[in-house]
Amino acid sequence: MKSLREEIARRIVENMKQQDEFTDRKGILNEAAMEKHGLTKWVPAEGDNFIQMLPLPEIDEETTVFRKQVVRLTTLAFPLWVHWRVGPEGHSFLCLRKMYGKPCPVCEEFNRLRARNEPWEVLKEFSIPTKPNRWFFYIVDVSDPSKIEETGPQVFLCPVTVKDEIYGRMLEKSRTGEILGVKFLPTDPAEARIFKFHRSGTDRGTTYTECEYCDPTTAEGKPEDISHLAEGLPPLEEILYMPTYEEVKEALSLDSSVAGSKEAETKSSDEVEEVGENEDDFAQSLEEQVDRVFGGEDEEEEVDEAEAPQEHYRVVRGRVRTKRVR
Ligand SMILES: [Zn+2]
């Protein structure tokens, strides 16, 4: 018979597992479309991971449902703004405001609570960072080359820290740190590289270390020929799930007095100022620099005015964060 200690230990483990599933509930990816295209979500294993990136399908800026600013940030990866653990059911949704330029019930709730001077502890549940808090990659797991064809391309919702390493390590910089260009473009078959990183821990305790591109001239680092797997990758409009306003509102479980609040309705959701402890706020400067290299001239044509006043804050946060990380 099991001791009480064993029983409690077993339950803790079980609960933790369930929590993982709970916080990872559907909302971001369109499960049906994923299945239709035989795509699965890739999650880094604990230990060493070896991946190669595939180029993203072209996005037509004129016809896409995504905001132009979002499309313009896209290079190797596609930026995502995710509201995690929305409402009692713990659903996750792409932010309708940040991603699609539409009213977002979660952002509206943030505004409403902020207008009531609620403390950050309360507000943060509804906040969305200024910068993307996830990045979408199409990748191929090349850890075991014999499994590549069977598994095929996968979707990686990449944490910002890993994305920064993927980008940062392919840049060519001057001694003073100025970005001069890219050393190689890992999605170009002629310049392909394997990206390696190490995952420790799970859930909130997860860390990623030992990030590097493998030396392509070595046996271990020789990239696989995966270019044929890039063909026919479905467009992101299809794979990313755009929720309806009602759906998100319902997930928030707002009662009618809250949902009908005049405050929330008269205030443009673009007035939301993302302040405070958003973990991933520091990352954008690198992305912006990379985009300057790749992006062409029209990059600054359309400035998101609602976000302009945050520049100062962004820089300060970036410094603090950089110190802590490096
Ligand atoms: Zn939102």
py3Dmol code that shows the C-alpha trace and the ligand (Angstrom):
import py3Dmol

protein = """\
ATOM      1  CA  MET A   1       0.000   0.000   0.000  1.00  0.00           C
ATOM      2  CA  LYS A   2       1.201   3.474  -0.855  1.00  0.00           C
ATOM      3  CA  SER A   3       2.208   5.792   1.908  1.00  0.00           C
ATOM      4  CA  LEU A   4       0.506   9.130   2.253  1.00  0.00           C
ATOM      5  CA  ARG A   5       3.690  10.807   1.144  1.00  0.00           C
ATOM      6  CA  GLU A   6       3.796   8.770  -2.035  1.00  0.00           C
ATOM      7  CA  GLU A   7       0.189   9.526  -2.747  1.00  0.00           C
ATOM      8  CA  ILE A   8       0.687  13.258  -2.293  1.00  0.00           C
ATOM      9  CA  ALA A   9       3.809  13.163  -4.449  1.00  0.00           C
ATOM     10  CA  ARG A  10       1.887  11.347  -7.162  1.00  0.00           C
ATOM     11  CA  ARG A  11      -0.891  13.918  -7.091  1.00  0.00           C
ATOM     12  CA  ILE A  12       1.523  16.801  -7.272  1.00  0.00           C
ATOM     13  CA  VAL A  13       3.098  15.324 -10.381  1.00  0.00           C
ATOM     14  CA  GLU A  14      -0.284  14.661 -11.931  1.00  0.00           C
ATOM     15  CA  ASN A  15      -1.552  18.136 -11.156  1.00  0.00           C
ATOM     16  CA  MET A  16       1.509  19.732 -12.619  1.00  0.00           C
ATOM     17  CA  LYS A  17       1.032  17.780 -15.822  1.00  0.00           C
ATOM     18  CA  GLN A  18      -2.596  18.772 -16.002  1.00  0.00           C
ATOM     19  CA  GLN A  19      -1.665  22.361 -15.391  1.00  0.00           C
ATOM     20  CA  ASP A  20       0.622  22.225 -18.388  1.00  0.00           C
ATOM     21  CA  GLU A  21      -2.218  21.048 -20.561  1.00  0.00           C
ATOM     22  CA  PHE A  22      -4.515  23.555 -18.948  1.00  0.00           C
ATOM     23  CA  THR A  23      -2.355  26.547 -19.723  1.00  0.00           C
ATOM     24  CA  ASP A  24      -1.698  25.321 -23.233  1.00  0.00           C
ATOM     25  CA  ARG A  25      -5.293  25.164 -24.307  1.00  0.00           C
ATOM     26  CA  LYS A  26      -6.283  25.880 -27.837  1.00  0.00           C
ATOM     27  CA  GLY A  27      -6.673  29.345 -29.159  1.00  0.00           C
ATOM     28  CA  ILE A  28      -3.451  30.330 -30.892  1.00  0.00           C
ATOM     29  CA  LEU A  29      -3.250  27.669 -33.549  1.00  0.00           C
ATOM     30  CA  ASN A  30      -6.046  26.497 -35.767  1.00  0.00           C
ATOM     31  CA  GLU A  31      -6.102  22.833 -34.822  1.00  0.00           C
ATOM     32  CA  ALA A  32      -8.282  21.776 -37.749  1.00  0.00           C
ATOM     33  CA  ALA A  33      -6.035  23.492 -40.292  1.00  0.00           C
ATOM     34  CA  MET A  34      -2.962  21.998 -38.656  1.00  0.00           C
ATOM     35  CA  GLU A  35      -4.437  18.547 -38.944  1.00  0.00           C
ATOM     36  CA  LYS A  36      -5.534  19.091 -42.515  1.00  0.00           C
ATOM     37  CA  HIS A  37      -1.969  19.937 -43.493  1.00  0.00           C
ATOM     38  CA  GLY A  38      -0.426  17.203 -41.365  1.00  0.00           C
ATOM     39  CA  LEU A  39       1.324  19.766 -39.193  1.00  0.00           C
ATOM     40  CA  THR A  40       2.146  19.267 -35.555  1.00  0.00           C
ATOM     41  CA  LYS A  41       3.337  21.653 -32.902  1.00  0.00           C
ATOM     42  CA  TRP A  42       6.978  21.266 -31.959  1.00  0.00           C
ATOM     43  CA  VAL A  43       7.984  21.716 -28.343  1.00  0.00           C
ATOM     44  CA  PRO A  44      11.682  21.648 -27.459  1.00  0.00           C
ATOM     45  CA  ALA A  45      12.679  18.567 -25.512  1.00  0.00           C
ATOM     46  CA  GLU A  46      14.612  18.801 -22.293  1.00  0.00           C
ATOM     47  CA  GLY A  47      18.274  18.586 -23.217  1.00  0.00           C
ATOM     48  CA  ASP A  48      19.816  19.410 -26.589  1.00  0.00           C
ATOM     49  CA  ASN A  49      17.663  20.404 -29.546  1.00  0.00           C
ATOM     50  CA  PHE A  50      18.707  20.652 -33.190  1.00  0.00           C
ATOM     51  CA  ILE A  51      16.482  22.443 -35.656  1.00  0.00           C
ATOM     52  CA  GLN A  52      16.559  23.981 -39.098  1.00  0.00           C
ATOM     53  CA  MET A  53      14.266  26.815 -40.042  1.00  0.00           C
ATOM     54  CA  LEU A  54      12.077  26.901 -43.123  1.00  0.00           C
ATOM     55  CA  PRO A  55      11.203  30.115 -44.954  1.00  0.00           C
ATOM     56  CA  LEU A  56       7.746  31.459 -44.149  1.00  0.00           C
ATOM     57  CA  PRO A  57       5.156  31.620 -46.922  1.00  0.00           C
ATOM     58  CA  GLU A  58       4.841  35.076 -48.453  1.00  0.00           C
ATOM     59  CA  ILE A  59       2.254  37.330 -46.895  1.00  0.00           C
ATOM     60  CA  ASP A  60       0.463  39.787 -49.143  1.00  0.00           C
ATOM     61  CA  GLU A  61       0.430  43.023 -47.204  1.00  0.00           C
ATOM     62  CA  GLU A  62      -2.567  44.309 -49.132  1.00  0.00           C
ATOM     63  CA  THR A  63      -4.927  41.390 -48.662  1.00  0.00           C
ATOM     64  CA  THR A  64      -3.782  39.873 -45.381  1.00  0.00           C
ATOM     65  CA  VAL A  65      -5.952  39.971 -42.261  1.00  0.00           C
ATOM     66  CA  PHE A  66      -2.878  40.817 -40.192  1.00  0.00           C
ATOM     67  CA  ARG A  67      -1.918  44.374 -39.432  1.00  0.00           C
ATOM     68  CA  LYS A  68       0.687  45.759 -41.781  1.00  0.00           C
ATOM     69  CA  GLN A  69       3.017  46.512 -38.897  1.00  0.00           C
ATOM     70  CA  VAL A  70       2.921  42.864 -37.924  1.00  0.00           C
ATOM     71  CA  VAL A  71       3.659  41.714 -41.443  1.00  0.00           C
ATOM     72  CA  ARG A  72       6.582  44.105 -41.680  1.00  0.00           C
ATOM     73  CA  LEU A  73       8.238  42.605 -38.625  1.00  0.00           C
ATOM     74  CA  THR A  74       8.249  39.250 -40.336  1.00  0.00           C
ATOM     75  CA  THR A  75      11.578  37.946 -41.551  1.00  0.00           C
ATOM     76  CA  LEU A  76      12.568  34.443 -40.492  1.00  0.00           C
ATOM     77  CA  ALA A  77       9.747  34.321 -38.009  1.00  0.00           C
ATOM     78  CA  PHE A  78       6.302  35.794 -37.574  1.00  0.00           C
ATOM     79  CA  PRO A  79       5.608  37.958 -34.504  1.00  0.00           C
ATOM     80  CA  LEU A  80       2.796  36.940 -32.163  1.00  0.00           C
ATOM     81  CA  TRP A  81       1.106  38.806 -29.356  1.00  0.00           C
ATOM     82  CA  VAL A  82      -0.547  36.276 -27.113  1.00  0.00           C
ATOM     83  CA  HIS A  83      -2.943  36.764 -24.216  1.00  0.00           C
ATOM     84  CA  TRP A  84      -2.131  33.784 -22.034  1.00  0.00           C
ATOM     85  CA  ARG A  85      -4.596  32.167 -19.612  1.00  0.00           C
ATOM     86  CA  VAL A  86      -7.625  34.233 -20.453  1.00  0.00           C
ATOM     87  CA  GLY A  87     -10.501  33.789 -18.013  1.00  0.00           C
ATOM     88  CA  PRO A  88     -11.262  30.878 -15.716  1.00  0.00           C
ATOM     89  CA  GLU A  89     -10.864  28.277 -18.456  1.00  0.00           C
ATOM     90  CA  GLY A  90      -7.322  29.345 -19.147  1.00  0.00           C
ATOM     91  CA  HIS A  91      -7.635  29.786 -22.900  1.00  0.00           C
ATOM     92  CA  SER A  92      -4.934  31.563 -24.836  1.00  0.00           C
ATOM     93  CA  PHE A  93      -5.725  33.908 -27.706  1.00  0.00           C
ATOM     94  CA  LEU A  94      -3.865  36.044 -30.150  1.00  0.00           C
ATOM     95  CA  CYS A  95      -4.482  39.679 -29.250  1.00  0.00           C
ATOM     96  CA  LEU A  96      -7.050  40.914 -31.751  1.00  0.00           C
ATOM     97  CA  ARG A  97      -5.794  44.469 -31.395  1.00  0.00           C
ATOM     98  CA  LYS A  98      -2.081  43.850 -31.825  1.00  0.00           C
ATOM     99  CA  MET A  99      -2.330  41.146 -34.486  1.00  0.00           C
ATOM    100  CA  TYR A 100      -5.339  42.219 -36.516  1.00  0.00           C
ATOM    101  CA  GLY A 101      -5.993  45.826 -35.566  1.00  0.00           C
ATOM    102  CA  LYS A 102      -9.441  44.982 -34.195  1.00  0.00           C
ATOM    103  CA  PRO A 103     -11.032  45.625 -30.806  1.00  0.00           C
ATOM    104  CA  CYS A 104      -9.738  43.161 -28.225  1.00  0.00           C
ATOM    105  CA  PRO A 105     -11.860  42.318 -25.165  1.00  0.00           C
ATOM    106  CA  VAL A 106      -8.819  41.553 -23.031  1.00  0.00           C
ATOM    107  CA  CYS A 107      -7.160  44.874 -23.847  1.00  0.00           C
ATOM    108  CA  GLU A 108     -10.451  46.638 -23.218  1.00  0.00           C
ATOM    109  CA  GLU A 109     -10.662  45.009 -19.821  1.00  0.00           C
ATOM    110  CA  PHE A 110      -7.120  46.164 -19.120  1.00  0.00           C
ATOM    111  CA  ASN A 111      -8.143  49.733 -19.964  1.00  0.00           C
ATOM    112  CA  ARG A 112     -11.241  49.532 -17.840  1.00  0.00           C
ATOM    113  CA  LEU A 113      -9.335  48.256 -14.805  1.00  0.00           C
ATOM    114  CA  ARG A 114      -6.583  50.767 -15.300  1.00  0.00           C
ATOM    115  CA  ALA A 115      -9.090  53.578 -15.359  1.00  0.00           C
ATOM    116  CA  ARG A 116     -10.199  52.334 -11.948  1.00  0.00           C
ATOM    117  CA  ASN A 117      -6.606  52.497 -10.743  1.00  0.00           C
ATOM    118  CA  GLU A 118      -6.400  48.818 -10.036  1.00  0.00           C
ATOM    119  CA  PRO A 119      -2.950  47.673  -8.933  1.00  0.00           C
ATOM    120  CA  TRP A 120      -0.547  46.080 -11.370  1.00  0.00           C
ATOM    121  CA  GLU A 121      -1.122  42.706  -9.735  1.00  0.00           C
ATOM    122  CA  VAL A 122      -4.635  42.821 -11.146  1.00  0.00           C
ATOM    123  CA  LEU A 123      -3.813  44.599 -14.401  1.00  0.00           C
ATOM    124  CA  LYS A 124      -1.035  42.310 -15.465  1.00  0.00           C
ATOM    125  CA  GLU A 125      -3.427  39.434 -16.105  1.00  0.00           C
ATOM    126  CA  PHE A 126      -4.881  41.507 -18.941  1.00  0.00           C
ATOM    127  CA  SER A 127      -1.779  43.230 -20.226  1.00  0.00           C
ATOM    128  CA  ILE A 128      -0.095  42.667 -23.555  1.00  0.00           C
ATOM    129  CA  PRO A 129       3.562  43.589 -24.043  1.00  0.00           C
ATOM    130  CA  THR A 130       4.662  46.245 -26.500  1.00  0.00           C
ATOM    131  CA  LYS A 131       6.760  43.694 -28.316  1.00  0.00           C
ATOM    132  CA  PRO A 132       5.706  40.285 -29.525  1.00  0.00           C
ATOM    133  CA  ASN A 133       5.767  37.659 -26.781  1.00  0.00           C
ATOM    134  CA  ARG A 134       6.126  34.689 -29.106  1.00  0.00           C
ATOM    135  CA  TRP A 135       7.506  34.083 -32.588  1.00  0.00           C
ATOM    136  CA  PHE A 136       6.134  31.650 -35.124  1.00  0.00           C
ATOM    137  CA  PHE A 137       8.647  29.494 -36.983  1.00  0.00           C
ATOM    138  CA  TYR A 138       8.216  26.654 -39.403  1.00  0.00           C
ATOM    139  CA  ILE A 139      10.999  24.296 -38.393  1.00  0.00           C
ATOM    140  CA  VAL A 140      12.303  20.826 -39.004  1.00  0.00           C
ATOM    141  CA  ASP A 141      13.642  18.850 -36.064  1.00  0.00           C
ATOM    142  CA  VAL A 142      16.930  17.427 -37.331  1.00  0.00           C
ATOM    143  CA  SER A 143      18.031  15.793 -34.054  1.00  0.00           C
ATOM    144  CA  ASP A 144      17.439  12.403 -35.645  1.00  0.00           C
ATOM    145  CA  PRO A 145      17.854  12.665 -39.437  1.00  0.00           C
ATOM    146  CA  SER A 146      16.091   9.330 -39.966  1.00  0.00           C
ATOM    147  CA  LYS A 147      12.843  10.840 -38.675  1.00  0.00           C
ATOM    148  CA  ILE A 148      12.828  14.020 -40.742  1.00  0.00           C
ATOM    149  CA  GLU A 149      10.710  12.790 -43.644  1.00  0.00           C
ATOM    150  CA  GLU A 150       8.175  11.089 -41.428  1.00  0.00           C
ATOM    151  CA  THR A 151       7.689  14.046 -39.108  1.00  0.00           C
ATOM    152  CA  GLY A 152       8.023  16.774 -41.719  1.00  0.00           C
ATOM    153  CA  PRO A 153       7.756  20.491 -40.995  1.00  0.00           C
ATOM    154  CA  GLN A 154       6.435  21.561 -37.610  1.00  0.00           C
ATOM    155  CA  VAL A 155       5.214  24.734 -35.974  1.00  0.00           C
ATOM    156  CA  PHE A 156       7.416  26.208 -33.260  1.00  0.00           C
ATOM    157  CA  LEU A 157       5.919  28.944 -31.088  1.00  0.00           C
ATOM    158  CA  CYS A 158       9.308  30.228 -30.118  1.00  0.00           C
ATOM    159  CA  PRO A 159      10.065  32.058 -26.856  1.00  0.00           C
ATOM    160  CA  VAL A 160      11.556  35.503 -27.312  1.00  0.00           C
ATOM    161  CA  THR A 161      14.858  34.561 -25.694  1.00  0.00           C
ATOM    162  CA  VAL A 162      15.463  31.777 -28.218  1.00  0.00           C
ATOM    163  CA  LYS A 163      14.336  33.930 -31.130  1.00  0.00           C
ATOM    164  CA  ASP A 164      16.844  36.578 -30.106  1.00  0.00           C
ATOM    165  CA  GLU A 165      19.624  34.017 -30.200  1.00  0.00           C
ATOM    166  CA  ILE A 166      18.504  32.720 -33.595  1.00  0.00           C
ATOM    167  CA  TYR A 167      18.629  36.246 -35.004  1.00  0.00           C
ATOM    168  CA  GLY A 168      21.541  37.623 -33.024  1.00  0.00           C
ATOM    169  CA  ARG A 169      23.931  34.854 -33.924  1.00  0.00           C
ATOM    170  CA  MET A 170      23.562  35.286 -37.644  1.00  0.00           C
ATOM    171  CA  LEU A 171      24.334  38.991 -37.607  1.00  0.00           C
ATOM    172  CA  GLU A 172      27.578  40.508 -38.643  1.00  0.00           C
ATOM    173  CA  LYS A 173      28.587  43.319 -36.343  1.00  0.00           C
ATOM    174  CA  SER A 174      31.327  45.904 -36.177  1.00  0.00           C
ATOM    175  CA  ARG A 175      33.599  46.115 -33.141  1.00  0.00           C
ATOM    176  CA  THR A 176      31.359  48.766 -31.706  1.00  0.00           C
ATOM    177  CA  GLY A 177      28.324  46.556 -32.056  1.00  0.00           C
ATOM    178  CA  GLU A 178      26.814  48.194 -35.098  1.00  0.00           C
ATOM    179  CA  ILE A 179      24.981  45.734 -37.303  1.00  0.00           C
ATOM    180  CA  LEU A 180      26.570  45.509 -40.727  1.00  0.00           C
ATOM    181  CA  GLY A 181      24.596  42.677 -42.263  1.00  0.00           C
ATOM    182  CA  VAL A 182      23.961  38.988 -41.907  1.00  0.00           C
ATOM    183  CA  LYS A 183      26.667  36.369 -41.992  1.00  0.00           C
ATOM    184  CA  PHE A 184      24.317  33.798 -43.456  1.00  0.00           C
ATOM    185  CA  LEU A 185      20.600  33.314 -43.954  1.00  0.00           C
ATOM    186  CA  PRO A 186      19.695  29.969 -42.392  1.00  0.00           C
ATOM    187  CA  THR A 187      16.521  29.541 -44.446  1.00  0.00           C
ATOM    188  CA  ASP A 188      18.440  29.816 -47.703  1.00  0.00           C
ATOM    189  CA  PRO A 189      19.333  26.263 -48.793  1.00  0.00           C
ATOM    190  CA  ALA A 190      22.774  27.432 -49.908  1.00  0.00           C
ATOM    191  CA  GLU A 191      23.522  28.929 -46.481  1.00  0.00           C
ATOM    192  CA  ALA A 192      21.522  26.583 -44.263  1.00  0.00           C
ATOM    193  CA  ARG A 193      22.676  25.977 -40.699  1.00  0.00           C
ATOM    194  CA  ILE A 194      21.519  23.823 -37.849  1.00  0.00           C
ATOM    195  CA  PHE A 195      20.536  25.819 -34.782  1.00  0.00           C
ATOM    196  CA  LYS A 196      21.267  24.096 -31.519  1.00  0.00           C
ATOM    197  CA  PHE A 197      20.039  24.960 -28.032  1.00  0.00           C
ATOM    198  CA  HIS A 198      19.611  23.337 -24.663  1.00  0.00           C
ATOM    199  CA  ARG A 199      16.413  23.296 -22.684  1.00  0.00           C
ATOM    200  CA  SER A 200      16.404  22.849 -18.905  1.00  0.00           C
ATOM    201  CA  GLY A 201      13.310  22.573 -16.753  1.00  0.00           C
ATOM    202  CA  THR A 202       9.665  22.906 -17.613  1.00  0.00           C
ATOM    203  CA  ASP A 203       6.863  25.427 -17.364  1.00  0.00           C
ATOM    204  CA  ARG A 204       7.866  28.709 -15.737  1.00  0.00           C
ATOM    205  CA  GLY A 205      11.222  27.359 -14.642  1.00  0.00           C
ATOM    206  CA  THR A 206      12.294  26.681 -18.221  1.00  0.00           C
ATOM    207  CA  THR A 207      15.628  28.076 -19.371  1.00  0.00           C
ATOM    208  CA  TYR A 208      17.317  27.915 -22.743  1.00  0.00           C
ATOM    209  CA  THR A 209      21.090  27.931 -22.936  1.00  0.00           C
ATOM    210  CA  GLU A 210      23.970  26.915 -25.192  1.00  0.00           C
ATOM    211  CA  CYS A 211      22.318  28.495 -28.207  1.00  0.00           C
ATOM    212  CA  GLU A 212      24.470  28.369 -31.315  1.00  0.00           C
ATOM    213  CA  TYR A 213      24.568  27.589 -34.995  1.00  0.00           C
ATOM    214  CA  CYS A 214      26.495  24.414 -35.656  1.00  0.00           C
ATOM    215  CA  ASP A 215      29.553  24.627 -37.865  1.00  0.00           C
ATOM    216  CA  PRO A 216      28.275  23.372 -41.235  1.00  0.00           C
ATOM    217  CA  THR A 217      31.691  22.014 -42.175  1.00  0.00           C
ATOM    218  CA  THR A 218      31.655  19.460 -39.350  1.00  0.00           C
ATOM    219  CA  ALA A 219      29.905  16.099 -39.435  1.00  0.00           C
ATOM    220  CA  GLU A 220      27.658  17.026 -36.526  1.00  0.00           C
ATOM    221  CA  GLY A 221      26.785  20.432 -37.898  1.00  0.00           C
ATOM    222  CA  LYS A 222      26.213  19.547 -41.521  1.00  0.00           C
ATOM    223  CA  PRO A 223      22.728  20.773 -42.395  1.00  0.00           C
ATOM    224  CA  GLU A 224      20.139  18.409 -43.814  1.00  0.00           C
ATOM    225  CA  ASP A 225      18.617  19.070 -47.194  1.00  0.00           C
ATOM    226  CA  ILE A 226      15.124  20.089 -46.177  1.00  0.00           C
ATOM    227  CA  SER A 227      14.269  22.601 -48.891  1.00  0.00           C
ATOM    228  CA  HIS A 228      11.576  20.335 -50.385  1.00  0.00           C
ATOM    229  CA  LEU A 229       9.730  20.460 -47.049  1.00  0.00           C
ATOM    230  CA  ALA A 230       9.172  24.189 -47.469  1.00  0.00           C
ATOM    231  CA  GLU A 231       6.958  23.594 -50.470  1.00  0.00           C
ATOM    232  CA  GLY A 232       3.262  23.889 -49.824  1.00  0.00           C
ATOM    233  CA  LEU A 233       3.524  25.192 -46.286  1.00  0.00           C
ATOM    234  CA  PRO A 234       0.124  26.689 -45.489  1.00  0.00           C
ATOM    235  CA  PRO A 235      -0.173  30.470 -45.150  1.00  0.00           C
ATOM    236  CA  LEU A 236      -0.130  31.825 -41.622  1.00  0.00           C
ATOM    237  CA  GLU A 237      -3.600  33.285 -42.016  1.00  0.00           C
ATOM    238  CA  GLU A 238      -4.784  29.707 -42.115  1.00  0.00           C
ATOM    239  CA  ILE A 239      -2.692  28.239 -39.316  1.00  0.00           C
ATOM    240  CA  LEU A 240      -3.012  31.023 -36.780  1.00  0.00           C
ATOM    241  CA  TYR A 241      -6.398  31.125 -35.170  1.00  0.00           C
ATOM    242  CA  MET A 242      -8.164  34.478 -35.281  1.00  0.00           C
ATOM    243  CA  PRO A 243     -10.790  34.372 -32.534  1.00  0.00           C
ATOM    244  CA  THR A 244     -13.988  36.357 -32.725  1.00  0.00           C
ATOM    245  CA  TYR A 245     -14.539  39.268 -30.376  1.00  0.00           C
ATOM    246  CA  GLU A 246     -17.476  37.427 -28.778  1.00  0.00           C
ATOM    247  CA  GLU A 247     -15.464  34.303 -28.237  1.00  0.00           C
ATOM    248  CA  VAL A 248     -12.722  36.106 -26.349  1.00  0.00           C
ATOM    249  CA  LYS A 249     -15.253  38.087 -24.376  1.00  0.00           C
ATOM    250  CA  GLU A 250     -17.039  34.937 -23.385  1.00  0.00           C
ATOM    251  CA  ALA A 251     -13.769  33.321 -22.355  1.00  0.00           C
ATOM    252  CA  LEU A 252     -13.138  36.290 -20.099  1.00  0.00           C
ATOM    253  CA  SER A 253     -16.519  35.536 -18.513  1.00  0.00           C
ATOM    254  CA  LEU A 254     -17.416  39.142 -18.146  1.00  0.00           C
ATOM    255  CA  ASP A 255     -20.857  39.792 -16.794  1.00  0.00           C
ATOM    256  CA  SER A 256     -23.077  42.229 -18.620  1.00  0.00           C
ATOM    257  CA  SER A 257     -22.371  45.188 -16.350  1.00  0.00           C
ATOM    258  CA  VAL A 258     -18.688  44.833 -17.091  1.00  0.00           C
ATOM    259  CA  ALA A 259     -19.005  44.040 -20.755  1.00  0.00           C
ATOM    260  CA  GLY A 260     -21.322  46.982 -21.395  1.00  0.00           C
ATOM    261  CA  SER A 261     -19.131  49.416 -19.570  1.00  0.00           C
ATOM    262  CA  LYS A 262     -19.059  52.740 -21.360  1.00  0.00           C
ATOM    263  CA  GLU A 263     -15.490  53.243 -20.387  1.00  0.00           C
ATOM    264  CA  ALA A 264     -14.400  50.199 -22.274  1.00  0.00           C
ATOM    265  CA  GLU A 265     -16.373  51.084 -25.326  1.00  0.00           C
ATOM    266  CA  THR A 266     -15.582  54.729 -25.716  1.00  0.00           C
ATOM    267  CA  LYS A 267     -11.907  54.297 -25.106  1.00  0.00           C
ATOM    268  CA  SER A 268     -10.017  53.197 -28.148  1.00  0.00           C
ATOM    269  CA  SER A 269      -8.244  49.998 -27.364  1.00  0.00           C
ATOM    270  CA  ASP A 270      -5.206  51.453 -29.039  1.00  0.00           C
ATOM    271  CA  GLU A 271      -4.814  53.699 -26.043  1.00  0.00           C
ATOM    272  CA  VAL A 272      -3.602  50.810 -24.007  1.00  0.00           C
ATOM    273  CA  GLU A 273      -0.187  51.512 -22.685  1.00  0.00           C
ATOM    274  CA  GLU A 274       1.709  48.430 -21.884  1.00  0.00           C
ATOM    275  CA  VAL A 275       3.636  49.296 -18.803  1.00  0.00           C
ATOM    276  CA  GLY A 276       5.294  47.322 -16.108  1.00  0.00           C
ATOM    277  CA  GLU A 277       6.622  43.853 -15.871  1.00  0.00           C
ATOM    278  CA  ASN A 278       6.200  42.486 -19.306  1.00  0.00           C
ATOM    279  CA  GLU A 279       8.938  39.920 -19.592  1.00  0.00           C
ATOM    280  CA  ASP A 280       9.602  40.145 -23.256  1.00  0.00           C
ATOM    281  CA  ASP A 281       9.712  43.873 -23.740  1.00  0.00           C
ATOM    282  CA  PHE A 282      13.423  44.106 -24.196  1.00  0.00           C
ATOM    283  CA  ALA A 283      13.739  42.140 -27.381  1.00  0.00           C
ATOM    284  CA  GLN A 284      12.506  44.497 -30.022  1.00  0.00           C
ATOM    285  CA  SER A 285      15.589  46.557 -30.643  1.00  0.00           C
ATOM    286  CA  LEU A 286      17.349  43.557 -32.097  1.00  0.00           C
ATOM    287  CA  GLU A 287      14.404  42.756 -34.283  1.00  0.00           C
ATOM    288  CA  GLU A 288      14.259  46.331 -35.468  1.00  0.00           C
ATOM    289  CA  GLN A 289      17.913  46.276 -36.342  1.00  0.00           C
ATOM    290  CA  VAL A 290      17.527  43.050 -38.262  1.00  0.00           C
ATOM    291  CA  ASP A 291      14.586  44.499 -40.099  1.00  0.00           C
ATOM    292  CA  ARG A 292      16.644  47.477 -41.056  1.00  0.00           C
ATOM    293  CA  VAL A 293      19.060  45.083 -42.689  1.00  0.00           C
ATOM    294  CA  PHE A 294      16.358  43.096 -44.447  1.00  0.00           C
ATOM    295  CA  GLY A 295      13.477  45.449 -44.482  1.00  0.00           C
ATOM    296  CA  GLY A 296      13.873  47.935 -47.328  1.00  0.00           C
ATOM    297  CA  GLU A 297      13.042  51.604 -47.221  1.00  0.00           C
ATOM    298  CA  ASP A 298       9.368  51.712 -46.389  1.00  0.00           C
ATOM    299  CA  GLU A 299       9.855  50.371 -42.905  1.00  0.00           C
ATOM    300  CA  GLU A 300       8.949  53.547 -41.078  1.00  0.00           C
ATOM    301  CA  GLU A 301       6.188  54.607 -43.366  1.00  0.00           C
ATOM    302  CA  GLU A 302       3.514  53.535 -40.952  1.00  0.00           C
ATOM    303  CA  VAL A 303       4.260  54.324 -37.357  1.00  0.00           C
ATOM    304  CA  ASP A 304       1.912  53.059 -34.735  1.00  0.00           C
ATOM    305  CA  GLU A 305       1.231  56.351 -33.023  1.00  0.00           C
ATOM    306  CA  ALA A 306      -0.344  54.817 -29.990  1.00  0.00           C
ATOM    307  CA  GLU A 307       2.927  53.154 -29.239  1.00  0.00           C
ATOM    308  CA  ALA A 308       5.255  56.024 -29.922  1.00  0.00           C
ATOM    309  CA  PRO A 309       5.260  57.507 -26.394  1.00  0.00           C
ATOM    310  CA  GLN A 310       6.592  54.245 -25.041  1.00  0.00           C
ATOM    311  CA  GLU A 311       9.939  54.624 -26.721  1.00  0.00           C
ATOM    312  CA  HIS A 312      11.631  55.957 -23.639  1.00  0.00           C
ATOM    313  CA  TYR A 313      10.275  53.231 -21.434  1.00  0.00           C
ATOM    314  CA  ARG A 314      11.265  50.625 -23.947  1.00  0.00           C
ATOM    315  CA  VAL A 315      14.872  51.726 -23.921  1.00  0.00           C
ATOM    316  CA  VAL A 316      15.092  51.802 -20.158  1.00  0.00           C
ATOM    317  CA  ARG A 317      13.552  48.377 -19.823  1.00  0.00           C
ATOM    318  CA  GLY A 318      15.868  47.057 -22.477  1.00  0.00           C
ATOM    319  CA  ARG A 319      18.895  48.143 -20.519  1.00  0.00           C
ATOM    320  CA  VAL A 320      17.758  46.673 -17.272  1.00  0.00           C
ATOM    321  CA  ARG A 321      16.834  43.442 -18.876  1.00  0.00           C
ATOM    322  CA  THR A 322      20.036  43.188 -20.867  1.00  0.00           C
ATOM    323  CA  LYS A 323      22.046  43.534 -17.703  1.00  0.00           C
ATOM    324  CA  ARG A 324      20.110  40.825 -15.992  1.00  0.00           C
ATOM    325  CA  VAL A 325      20.356  38.367 -18.845  1.00  0.00           C
ATOM    326  CA  ARG A 326      23.924  38.654 -19.998  1.00  0.00           C
TER     327      ARG A 326
END
"""
ligand_1 = """\
1
ZN
Zn -5.505 42.313 -26.648
"""
view = py3Dmol.view(width=600, height=400)
view.addModel(protein, "pdb")
view.setStyle({"model": 0}, {"cartoon": {"style": "trace"}})
view.addModel(ligand_1, "xyz")
view.setStyle({"model": 1}, {"stick": {}})
view.zoomTo()
view.show()
